[in-house]
Amino acid sequence: MKIIIGSDHLGFELKEIIKQHIQSKGLEVTDIGVYDKNPVDYPDIGLALAEKVGRGDYNRGILICGTGIGMAIVANKVPGVRAAVCHDVYSAERARKSNDAQIMTMGALVVGTELAKKLVDVWLESEFQGGRSLPKVEKINKIDVKYRCKVV
């Protein structure tokens, strides 16, 4: 599994912890920044990561900002990407099993370190279940195609 992670300055510390946590499980993770606490606009990191996931360069992506909401909004603008804010174990699991979300977002100002590690574990271990969720995800994909436009 190819995993990519990114954050804005508010999510920097949690990103570093999550990156080490993923690596401690023997998984490889690519870090696209930020690399310090200097202010950066979250759309820059969110877009860069979502484009890589949307192209299929990575199977899963993790984005961290203050609340996780802004990163999810940005990531979901990229065709073919489904990003979900995950602040509890159930939403992390359902993001994968029901919605086939390739990107999870978290808020560093919302979740603590240990909960964030658990959310990542559950999300990485969960797979899309198909079944009754499949037609719903297919409808989402059709909406995506309908409104897809060329990126300049």
ZAGU-335565 format. One record per residue (C-alpha): z, y, x; residue in three letters. Coordinates in Angstrom, 2 decimals. Each point is the difference from the previous one (the first is absolute). Example, Ala and Ser with C-alpha at 12.3 -4.5 7.8 and 13.67 -1.06 7.14 Angstrom:
residues 2
PT         Z         Y         X   resn
PT      7.80     -4.50     12.30    ALA
PT     -0.66      3.44      1.37    SER
//
This chain:
residues 152
PT         Z         Y         X   resn
PT      0.00      0.00      0.00    MET
PT     -1.00      3.40      1.37    LYS
PT      2.57      2.68     -0.83    ILE
PT     -0.22      3.77      0.56    ILE
PT      2.81      2.54     -0.38    ILE
PT      0.17      3.77     -0.11    GLY
PT      2.31      2.82     -1.01    SER
PT      0.44      3.72     -0.11    ASP
PT      2.80      1.69      1.94    HIS
PT      2.56     -0.72     -2.73    LEU
PT     -0.76     -3.72      0.19    GLY
PT     -0.23     -0.21      3.80    PHE
PT      3.43     -1.57      0.65    GLU
PT     -0.34     -2.56     -2.78    LEU
PT     -3.54     -0.83      1.13    LYS
PT      1.26     -0.79      3.48    GLU
PT      2.72     -2.29     -1.42    ILE
PT     -2.43     -1.78     -2.35    ILE
PT     -2.57     -0.42      2.77    LYS
PT      2.61     -1.69      2.22    GLN
PT      1.16     -2.10     -2.94    HIS
PT     -3.53     -1.28     -0.64    ILE
PT     -0.52     -0.73      3.70    GLN
PT      3.30     -1.91      0.14    SER
PT     -1.51     -2.41     -2.53    LYS
PT     -2.85     -0.74      2.40    GLY
PT     -2.52      2.06     -1.94    LEU
PT     -2.32      2.54      1.56    GLU
PT      0.01      3.54     -1.37    VAL
PT     -2.16      2.98      0.92    THR
PT      1.69      3.40     -0.06    ASP
PT     -2.26      2.97     -0.85    ILE
PT      2.72      2.63      0.26    GLY
PT      1.74      2.24     -0.12    VAL
PT      1.62     -0.46      3.38    TYR
PT      2.70      2.68     -0.20    ASP
PT      1.80      2.23     -2.50    LYS
PT     -2.41      2.94      0.25    ASN
PT     -1.13      1.02     -3.49    PRO
PT     -3.25     -1.52     -1.23    VAL
PT     -1.66      0.00     -3.40    ASP
PT      0.40     -3.47     -1.54    TYR
PT     -3.56     -0.06     -1.45    PRO
PT     -1.40     -0.18      3.54    ASP
PT      1.85     -3.22      0.84    ILE
PT     -0.28     -1.47     -3.50    GLY
PT     -3.77      0.46     -0.10    LEU
PT     -0.55     -1.40      3.50    ALA
PT      1.98     -3.14     -0.81    LEU
PT     -1.48     -0.50     -3.47    ALA
PT     -3.55      0.29      1.32    GLU
PT      0.70     -2.76      2.53    LYS
PT      1.45     -2.26     -2.69    VAL
PT     -2.81      0.87     -2.43    GLY
PT     -2.62     -1.00      2.60    ARG
PT      1.78     -3.31      0.54    GLY
PT      1.08      0.75      3.58    ASP
PT      3.57     -0.90     -1.03    TYR
PT      1.36     -2.31     -2.71    ASN
PT      3.15      2.02     -0.70    ARG
PT      1.20      3.53      0.62    GLY
PT      3.39      1.70     -0.16    ILE
PT      0.34      3.76     -0.47    LEU
PT      3.27      1.91      0.20    ILE
PT      0.67      3.62     -0.92    CYS
PT      2.97      1.76     -1.63    GLY
PT     -0.35     -1.63     -3.43    THR
PT     -2.96     -2.37      0.38    GLY
PT     -1.67      1.70     -2.96    ILE
PT     -2.32      2.33      1.91    GLY
PT     -1.23     -2.78      2.27    MET
PT     -0.72     -2.22     -3.02    ALA
PT     -1.99      2.75     -1.69    ILE
PT     -2.09      0.57      3.12    VAL
PT     -0.58     -3.71      0.69    ALA
PT     -1.07     -0.65     -3.58    ASN
PT     -2.80      2.58      0.36    LYS
PT     -1.80     -2.34      2.42    VAL
PT     -2.44     -2.36     -1.73    PRO
PT      1.16     -3.60     -0.08    GLY
PT      3.60      0.80      0.86    VAL
PT      3.02     -0.78     -2.15    ARG
PT      3.20      1.59      1.28    ALA
PT      3.42     -0.31     -1.63    ALA
PT      3.27      1.82      0.52    VAL
PT      2.69     -2.61      0.68    CYS
PT      3.65      1.02     -0.21    HIS
PT      1.51     -3.23     -1.29    ASP
PT     -0.58     -3.70      0.65    VAL
PT     -1.56     -0.68     -3.40    TYR
PT     -2.62      2.74      0.35    SER
PT     -0.83     -1.16      3.53    ALA
PT     -0.58     -3.54     -1.24    GLU
PT     -1.98      1.02     -3.09    ARG
PT     -2.15      2.43      2.00    ALA
PT     -1.49     -3.06      1.67    ARG
PT      0.32     -2.73     -2.63    LYS
PT     -1.19      2.02     -3.01    SER
PT     -1.98      2.89      1.48    ASN
PT     -1.38     -1.39      3.27    ASP
PT      1.08      3.21      1.76    ALA
PT     -1.18      0.00      3.60    GLN
PT      2.13      3.04      0.85    ILE
PT      3.68      0.52     -0.65    MET
PT      1.55      3.44      0.26    THR
PT      3.65      0.84      0.43    MET
PT      2.10      3.13      0.09    GLY
PT      2.16      0.41      3.07    ALA
PT      2.18      2.42     -2.00    LEU
PT      0.32     -2.54     -2.82    VAL
PT      0.59     -3.44      1.56    VAL
PT      2.40     -0.98      2.76    GLY
PT     -0.95     -1.96      3.07    THR
PT      1.23     -3.43     -1.09    GLU
PT     -1.57      0.29     -3.45    LEU
PT     -3.28      1.13      1.59    ALA
PT     -0.03     -3.12      2.21    LYS
PT      0.61     -2.22     -3.04    LYS
PT     -2.77      1.76     -1.96    LEU
PT     -2.46     -0.57      2.84    VAL
PT      1.01     -3.67      0.29    ASP
PT     -0.45     -0.63     -3.72    VAL
PT     -3.29      1.90     -0.11    TRP
PT     -1.45     -1.79      3.03    LEU
PT      1.07     -3.42     -1.32    GLU
PT     -1.45      0.58     -3.48    SER
PT     -3.58     -0.86     -0.91    GLU
PT     -2.13      0.97     -2.96    PHE
PT      0.64     -2.53     -2.77    GLN
PT     -3.21      0.46     -1.95    GLY
PT      0.48     -1.49     -3.46    GLY
PT      0.55      2.64     -2.68    ARG
PT      0.05      2.67      2.71    SER
PT     -3.54     -0.76      1.18    LEU
PT     -1.85      1.61     -2.93    PRO
PT      2.20      3.08      0.32    LYS
PT     -0.76      0.41      3.71    VAL
PT     -3.68     -0.58     -0.77    GLU
PT      0.17      2.86     -2.53    LYS
PT      1.58      2.22      2.67    ILE
PT     -2.85     -0.93      2.34    ASN
PT     -2.57      0.94     -2.66    LYS
PT      1.65      3.40     -0.45    ILE
PT     -0.15      0.43      3.75    ASP
PT     -3.72     -0.77      0.07    VAL
PT     -0.71      2.27     -2.98    LYS
PT      1.57      3.04      1.64    TYR
PT     -0.92     -0.79      3.60    ARG
PT     -1.75      2.85      1.76    CYS
PT     -1.34      0.45      3.49    LYS
PT      2.59      1.09      2.53    VAL
PT     -1.31      2.97      1.95    VAL
//
